[in-house]
């Protein structure tokens, strides 16, 4: 089975937004956002995902990617 990979870092660079700024806009801690950014989570709340998309002005598909097993 494949896996879902978060591409948050790529969108943050495109939007020129720092981890601190995004964490403030989303309303979560820098530590938790860093875990999301570095794919160190196994789940993410829809509310958090929606807040990230709103802050970055992007769609969910812009930051989530499915990778097949090799």
N, C-alpha and C positions, 0 to 999 in steps of 0.2 A: 504494500500500500504506500502511496506517496505521502507527501506532507504539505502543509500550508506554510509559506514563508512570508514574513512581513518585510516589506520594502520601504519602511518608514524613513530610513536614512536617506534614500534616494530622493524622495519627495521633499524632505526637509532641506536638502541641499538646493534643489530646484527653486524652492520658495524662500531660500536664504533665511531660514528660521532656526534659531538655536534650541537646544534641548530645554533650557530654562524658560524661554519664551513660550514654547509649545506646552510645557507642563503647566505654566500659569494659565494659559488660555483654556486648556482642557480641564484643569482643576484636579490634577493628580500630582503626586510627588515626583521629583526628578528621578529618584531611584526606581520607582515603578515604570516610568516612561522609558528610562534607560533599558530596563529589562525587556520591554516591548520592542524597542528599537533594535536591540541586539538578539532578538529571537530567543530569549531565555524564558518565555512563558509558554504554557500549554493551552491556555484559554484567555479570551479577552471578552469583556462584557460588550454587548451591542451598544449600550449607552456611551461607553468609553470610545468605541470605534466611531460612533456617530460624531462625538465631540472632536475627535482627531480630524475626521473628514471635514467638519465645519471649519475648524481652525485653519486647515491647510487648503481649503477650497478645492477638494478633490473628491473623487468617487472611491468607494470601498475597493473596487477592482484596481485602482491605481496603487494601493499599498499592500494588497494581498495577492499572492501568487501561488499556484499549485505546481509542485515539482514531483515528477514521477520518480520512483526508485530506480536506481541504476543497476 
